[in-house]
Amino acid sequence: MAAPGKLRRVVSRERAGAPAYRDAVDALETFTVEIPTQRDARGSALPAVRWRLSGWRADLLAAFFCLVPALWTTARLWHHVHTRVLGRNPGDHTLFEWMLGYGARLVTHGGNPFLTDRLGVPDGVNLAANTNVLGLSIPLAPVTLLFGPDVSYALLLTLAFTLTAFGWYHVFTRHLVRHRVAALLGGLFCGFAPALVAHANGQPNQVAQFVVPYLVLFTLRLDQRPVRNGLVLGLLAAYQVFVNEEILFITALALGLLVLAYGLQQREELRVRWRPFLTGLGVATGLGVVLLAYPLYVQFVGPRSYRGLPFTPDRYVSDLLSFVTYPRQAVLGDPSVAARLSPSPDEDNASFGWPLIVLSLVLVVWLWRRALVRAAVLTAVVMAALSLGPHLRLRGHATPIPGPFALLQHIPPFTFAVPGRFAMVAVPVIGMLLALGVELIGGIARNARYADQLRLLWAGVLVGALIPLVPTPLYVTPRPAVPQFISSGAWRAYVPAGRTVVTVPLPAYQAPDPMLWQASQNLDFPLPRGYFLGPSGPGDPTAMFGAPPRPTATKLYAISVLPRKPKPAVGGDTPLGTLVGPTGPGAKTDPNDPALTVTAADRAQARADLRYWRAAIVVLAPQRNEWYLWQTVSDLLGFQPRWVGGLWLWDVRNTIP
């Protein structure tokens, strides 16, 4: 057997009447590269050469194989790290850069990690009820502080892919299969499955599932040393809450189904294991309650907490046909087909392609005698059924046929879950099937008469099923520029403590750019409104994106999205250049358009809103419909702005107390 941790050159010769093969255990515990037998000038066979890599060096090589596809998938983001954001979901990209900035600010300034006054002024934001990713942002705080949240975000996404794939490889190779190549293949699929690649378009916390394999492992081993394993499981679960609470809920639900399905099949084993298992589960639950009591209290009953989700449960569900179609973010993906079956580019949760589904079914039949496989497959089927939502969808059309989720949609915590994401449970189950299949084929091939042909056939099947799912590099789009007035710190002379910067339009999901400005300044200046989840109003806990509407914010946003062309050139020497028309308070742009009409009531409301937002300055950066926004704000405030550091500035410190 190869010595652990050492690279050895092993020479084997064919013996008369029998082929020379590796020791079975050695073959399973090492990465092995074989050089085919050569012949010398006289035609005699030379020794075959095998290179074996085992121990921690094999794990290091596996980590490298996990890192390479991560760099490939994020290549465009790294290439334009300071000038691009992810193009299919720039709003979520902005939100997570902001969260990375907030984690760095906690390290340098301290503060409440679950409630913030940096956004949503004056009420603030309940970060415990949002995707605060403190488990990721605080460890990455040094990178954020040294290189900025843009670099930190790209690193987070790369590590999320790499560590998730390696985590599954590590668990598979220690506890499922002994063949490292089989474990690596299963791990790579789990780390780069279509669902994870889809969520990489702005939601790195959905990709960062590196804790999940260990949640599975320690749950299934609770009966072995229940106190120790229970403590570890409780710590892992508490940490996962600060990475992605929804993934923890989905994992816990799937594990409950898995344990139940396995126990019902193995009743003799259940009689022996249930007492220590429940002991370990009690230890894990108790530790989790102690560690999470305050964050959960803030999340569900604290300030700015909310109920449900800001969309109906049938918004993000799996189409029944999507399971056998390719995702849009894959080499053989068809965006037009995926768009009909998937609610958005970052929710391709159930797209596996028909070859992989067929292969998985074949592996299920082949491995059906294993109780763990039966339990895992049953769990995946139930969770996939839940992902169909309250009503089945087929070919992009809703049907009146109710789905299983209809029975659960009004029961907490299902009220906070996105149904389509339950389909992600199928990912590790398919990864497990692939790992077991590769190992079994390897064992059969060693003793088969036509071993080379069998290996070649199996390799062709894997290529046909997996190569079409290889992810393409994530799509990127130009990053909104941070005005020099912000990036240089010139804003500090205008914004005293307790006052805010009001941007035009105000930050929201549709216009999140000012949150990038704020993140670039370590969140030193507060912003009203923003992109986050909160209640719809003081007496209405229904969830909504952003803060409750204010008339001035609504008016400015409506103008920003008007389908208008720039104003024709009429002269002027301001930085608006050819965009300026008649200027000054009261100058009408279009008296027939209510959005562009400013009344005395609008002016009074604008002053009240600015007072509510504690405004020190109002700023307008170059953008679509800039002239209309410039004119409207000037009319609302009664005076014209100054051009300072790449944006228009209305100083309201003295006019808005």
N, C-alpha and C positions, 0 to 999 in steps of 0.2 A: 504494500500500500504506500502511496506517496506520502512523504513526511508533511505534516500540516504546515502551511505557510511557506513552503519552498517550491521553487520551480525546478522540475527534474526532467532530464532527457532520458527517456526509457526506450530501450531497444528490445524488440521482440522478434523472434524468428518463427517461421512456420515449422511445426513439427510434423513428422510423417504421419499421415492419416488423420490429422486433426488440426483445425485452425487455431492460431494463438490469439487469445483474447484477454482483455483486461480482467483483473479481479473485479467482481461485481460491485462490491462496496466502493472500491477505489473509483470505479467508473461513475458512480452516482455522486460522489462527494467532490468531484473536481471538474473544472473546465478542461476539456481535452481537445487538442488539435492534432489530427493524424495526417502524416505525410505518406501518400501511397507508396507501396513497395516499388523500388527501382531495380533495374538489372544492369550488371556490369557489361564490359565489352564481350565477355564470353557467354553472356546470356544467363548467368547465375543470378539468383535473387539476392538483393542486398537487404539488410534489416529494415523493417518498417520503423518509422520514428514517430513517437507520440510525445507531445509536450503537455504536461499537466500543471495546472495552476490551482492551488487549493488554499484553504484558510482565509485569513484576512486579505491576502492579495487577490483572491478570487472575488471577494466582496468589493474590493476597490475597483477591480475591472468591471464588475456589474454596475457600480455607481457611475463609472465613466459611460457605459452604454445607456444609462438612464439620463445622463446629462446631455449627451449629443442630440437626441431628438428634442430635448427641451430648448436647446439653443437654436435648433432648426425652426421650431415652431414660433419662437419669439424673435427670430432674426431681424425682421423689419423693425420691430420696436427697438432693439438694441442699436441698429444701424442709424436710426433717427431718434435717439432717446431724448434729445432736448428739443426736437422740433415736431414730433408726431405724438398722437394719442391713438388708441385703438378705435378704428373707424366704425365698427358695427355697434358700439355702445359707448360713445364718448362720455355720456352722462355718468355711467357707473365708474368708468375710468377716473373721471374727475373726483367722484365721491371717495374712492379708495385712496387716491393721492392725498385728499384732505384728511382722511383717517390716519394715514401714515404720518402726516404732519402733526396731527393731534397727539399721536403716540410719542413723537419726538418732543413735543411741547410739555407733555407730562413729565418727561425725564428732566428737562431743563428748568421748568417752572413749577412743577407739582400741580395739584388741583384734584378735582373730583373726576375719576376716570369714567363715571357713568352719567354725569350731567355736565353740560358745557354752556357757557355764555358767549362763546366765540361765534356762534351761528344762531339764527332765529331770534335775534334781539327784538324785543326785550324779554321774551319768555324763555329763550334758550331751547336746547334740544336734549331729549332723553336718549343718551347714547346706549344705555343698557337695552333699550327697545329698538335699536338700530344695529346694523352690522359694524360694530365698533372695532373688530379684529385686533383687540389689544394684545392677544397672544401672538400676533405677527408684527404689529407696529412697534411695540416696545423693544423686542429683540433687534429690530432693524433700525432703531432710533439713531445709532451711530452713523449708519449709512445715510439716513435721511438728513442728518445735521451736516455731514461732511460734503455730500454730493447732491443733495436735493431730493424731493419726493419723486421726481421723474425717474431718476436712477434707482431709487429704492423700490419703486413700483415694478420696474423691469426685472430687478433682482428677485423680488418676491414671486413674481409669476414664474420665473425660471426655476427657482427653488421649489415652488409648489409642485410643478410637474416632476422634477427630479426626485424629491423626497417621497412623493406619493408612490411613484413606480418602485423606488428602492425599498420602501416600507413593505409593500406587498411581496416583493422578491424575498426580502429577509424573512418574513413570516412563512412564506411558501417553502423556502429552502430548509427551514428548521423544523417545520411542523406538518407539512403536507407531502412534499416530495423530497427526494434526496439528490435528484439530478439538478444541478445548478442551472443548466441551460433551460430546462423545463420551467424552473422557478422564475428565471429571468424573463422568459417569454410571457408567462402569466402576469408578472409584475409590470412589464412594459405595456401590456394591454390595459391593465387596471389604471396605470398612470396616464395613458394617452388615448383612452377610449373616447369615442365621439362626443359623449356628454361632457366630459371634462374639457375637451378642446373647445366646444361650443361656449361653455361658461368662461373660458379664458378671455372671451371678448368683453372684458370689463368686470368680471366677478372672480378675482383670484381666490377669494375665500371658499368658493365652491370647488376650486381646483385643489386647494391645499387640504387633501384628505389623508395626509401622512399619519395621522393619529388613528384613523379608522382601522387599519389592520391590527393594531395593538389593542384597540377596544374589543375587536372580535376575539383575538387570542386570549386575553385575560378573562373575558367572559366565559369562554369555553373551558378555561382552566380554574374556575373559581372553586371547584371541589378539591383541588390540589393546593394545600396550604391556603385555606380560605381567607385567613386574616391578612396575610401578606399580599396575596393576589387581589383581595378586595380593596386594600389600601391603594395599590397601584391603579386599579380600575377607577376608583374614585378620583384620584389625581388626574388621570387621563381624561375622564369625563369633564371634570371642572375646567381643564385647559381647553378642551374642545369647545366649550361654551364661548370662550373668548377668541375662537377661530371662526366657527360657524355653528350656531345653535341648531339650525334646521337640520344640518347633516347629522348632528348628534341624535336628534329626535328620530330621523329616518333610520339611523343605524340601530338605535335601541328597539324600535318597532320590529325591524328585520331580525334582530337577534332574539327577541321574544318569540317570534314565529319559528325561527330555526331551532331553538332549544325545545320548544313544545313539539314540533314535528319529529325531532330526533328522539325525544324522550318517549313519545307514544310508540315508536318503532322498537326501541331498545328498553323494554320495561324491566328486564332483569338488571341492566346497568343503571336504570333510573332509581331502583330501590336502594342501590348502594350509594349513589352520588347526590341524591336530592337534598339530604340534610346539610352536608358541607357546602353544597352549592348555594343554598339559601342563606347559610351563614355568611359566606363571602359576599353575596349580593346585599345582605343587610349592612355589612361593613362598608361596602362601596357606596350604598345609598346614604348611610349616615354621614360619611365623610363629605359626600357631595352636598348634602343639605347644609352642613356647617360652612363649607367654603362658598356656597352660592346663595345663601339665605339673603344677604343684603343686595347683591346684584339682581336677583329675581324679584325681590320686593320692589326695587326701583323700577324694574322693567314693567311689572304688571300693575302697580298701584302708585308709583312715584309720579312726580310732576311730568306733564307732557306724555304720559303713557296713553295707549290707545287700544282699541279692540279690533280684531280681524285684520283684513288686508284691504288696500284701496282698490281692489278689483274683485270681480266675482270669481268663484272657484272654477268656472268653466273657461276662464281666460287662458290659462297656461296648463293645457292637458296634452296627453299623448294621443295622436291619431292612431287608430288600430292598424293602418297600413304603414305607419312610419317605422315599425319594427323591422320591416324587410326592405326599407329603402336606405340609400346612402345619405350621410349627412352632407350639408353644403360645404363644411370645412374639411373636405377630404379630396384626395387626388381624383377619385371617380365620382365625387359628389356633383349633383345637379342642383344649383341654387333655385331654379324655377320650380322643380319638383318639391324640394325641401320646404320652400316658402309656402306651398299649398298645405303641407302637412304639419308644419311646425309653427308655433305662434310667433317666434322671433329667432334671430340667428344665434342667440345665446341660450336657447332652450331646446336644442336638438337632443333631448334626453333619451330618446328611445330609438335612435337611428343606428342600426347595426349592419344593414345590408343583408340580402337574402342568402349569400353563400355562407356567412358566419352563422346565421340562424340555422341553416341546414346542418352545418358541421356540428354546432352545439347539440342539436337534436340527436345526431348520430352518436356523439360522445355520451349523451345522457343514456341512450339505450345500452351502450357498451358498458358504462360504469354503474348501471342501475342497481346492481347487487350491493353497492356500498350505501349504508344507511345515511352517512353524512351527505353524499351526493343527492339522495332522494330528498332529504330535509332541505338542503340548499336550493334545489330546483323548485320545490314546492314554495319556498319562501319567495324566490324570484318571481314565480308566476303570480302569487297573491299580490306582491308589491307592484308588478306590472299592471295588473288589473286595476289596482287603486289609481295608478297614474292616468287611467283613461278618463278620470273625472266623474262628475255627477251624471253626465249623459255621454254616451258613446259618440265619437266622431269617426267618420269614415270618408276618406278622400277629401278631407278638408270641410266636410259638411256635418253639422250637428244632426243627430238622430233623436227620436223620442225615447230610445231605449235607455233606461237608467243604468248607471254604472255603480259598482260597489261603494265608491266614494260618497254617493248620495246619502248613504246611511250614517256617514261620519262627519259630514261637512259642517255641522252645527255644534260639534262636540269639541271643546278645547282639549288638547292643543292643535287639533286638526284645522281649526279655524285660522291658524297662523301659517299653515303649510301650503306650499304650491304643489298641487296634485301631480303634475307632470314629472316632478323630480323624484318621485318614488321609483320611477323606472331605473334610476341609477343603481339600485340594488342588484340589478342583473349584471352589472359590470364585473364585480369581484366573483360572482358565480361563474360567469363565462371564463374569467381568468383562471379560476380553479380548474374548470374542465379542460382548458388548454394545457395547463401544467400537468395534470394527471394523464392526459392523452399523450403528450410528448414523452413522458417517462415510460408509459406502458409500451408505446411503439418502440422506444429504444430498447426495452427489455426483450421484446419479441424479436426485434431485428438481430440481436446478438446470437440468437439460436436458429434463426430462419435460414432456409436453404438459399433463398434469393434475398439476402439481407440488403444488398446495395439497391436493388430495384424497389424494395419496400421502403427504404429510407427516401429514395427519390420520389416515390409516389406520395408519401406523407408530406415531404417538403413542398411538393406541388400543390397539395390540398391546402396547406397553411398559407402559401403565397396567394393562392386564389381567394382565400377568405379574408386575409388580413391586409395585403398590399393595397386593395382599394380603399381601405380605411386610414391609410397613412395621412396624417394631417398636413395641410398646406400652411405656410407661414401666415400668421394672423395679419389681417388687413389693417392698415393704419391710415390716418388722415392728418392733415396739418394741425399742429397744436396752436390754440389761440395764444397770441403774443401777450406777454405781460408788459403793459406800458412802462416806459422809463420812469414816469412819475412814481409808480409803485416799486419797481425793481431797484431804483436808486435810494429808496427810503425817504424821498422828498415828502411823502404823505405825512411823515411824523410831525412836520411843522404845522400841520393843519388839523390833526386829529388828537385832541386832548383825551386824557383818561375818561372813560365812561361815555364817549361819543363814538359814532360809527361812520363808516364809509358807505354811502348809498349809491349803488351803481344803476345805470340806465341801460337795459331794463334790470330789475332786481334779480338776484340769482334764484334759479328754480331748476327743475329737471330739464326743461327745454332750453335754459340759458344758464348753465353752470359755470361759465368761464371765470367769474369773479372769485370762485372758490379756489381756482388754481392760482390766482393772484395772491390770495390770502395764504395758501399753503407755501408759496415761495418766500413769504415773509415770516415763517414760523408762527403763523396765526396771530401776529402781534396786534392787528387791528380787527375789531369785531364787525360782522356783517348782519344786517337784517335779512330775514327770510333765508332761502337756501334750498338745497336738494336733500331731503331726509324724510323720514316717516314720523308723523305726529297726529294728534287728534284734529278733528274738523273744526272744533270750536270749544269754548269754555264749558258748555253744557252738552257737547256732542263728542263722545269718545271714539266715534267711527274713524278708522284710519284714513289718512290722505297723504299725498306727497306734498311736502313743504308746509309752510305756515298757513293758517286761515287767510283767505283773500282780504286785501285792502284795496279800496277803489283806485288809488293812484298806481299801485303796482299792476293791477289788472289793465288799466288804461295804457300804461307804457309798454307792457308786453304785447297788447293788441296792436299797437303801432309798429312795434319791432317786426312783426310777422306779416304786415300788410303786403300784398303782392304788388308792390309799386316799384317803378324805376326811379333813379335819381332825378332830382329837380333839374330842368334845363339850365345851362349856364347863363347868368345875367350879370356877371361881374363880381367884384369884391376881392379883397386881399387877405381874407382869413384863411386858416388852414383847411377850411371846408372846400376852398378852391372853386371848381366849377359846380359844386353841389349847392351853393348858396343861392337863395332867391331873396325876396323881400324879408328883411330882418327886423327884429324889435318886438317888444311885447304887443300883442294884439294883431300882429300880421297874420292874416288867415292863409292857410295852405289849401284847404278845401272845405268851404262852408257847408257843403252837402254831405260830408262824411262825419258822422257823430264822433268817431274815434279821434278825429283831428280838430274837433271843435272844443274850445276851452271856455268855460263859463265861470262866473264869479263863484258859484258853488264848487266847481272843480278846484279853483285856487284855494278856497278855504279848506277843502278836503286835503289838498296837497300839503298845506301847512300843518294840519292836524296829523297826517300820516308821518311827515318828517319829524314832528315832535315825538310821536309814538316810537319811531325808530331811533330816536336820539341822534339824529343826523348832525354831523359836523360839516361834511362836504357832500356834494352830489357830483358824480363824474360820469362822463360819456366817452367811451372809446370808439374809434372808427369802426363802423359796422354797416350792415344793411339798414336802409331807411334812416341813415344818420341825420340827414337834414330835417326830416319830419320830427325825430326825437329831439333834436337840438331846438327846433322852433317851439315844440310843445312844452318842454321843460322851461325854456325862457319865458314863455307866456304864463305858465303856472307860477313861477317864482317872481316874475315882474322885473327881471334884469337878465342881461346876457352874461355868458361865462367868459373865462379866460382860457387860452390854450396853454397848457402847462405840461411839459414832459410827455407828449404824445396823447393827451386826452383833454377833453373839455372839463373845466372845473367851475362849479358854482359853490362859492364859499357861503355857507348859511350859518356859521357859528354865531353871528350876532343877530341874524334875522329870525332864527328858530331857537328860542331859549330852551 
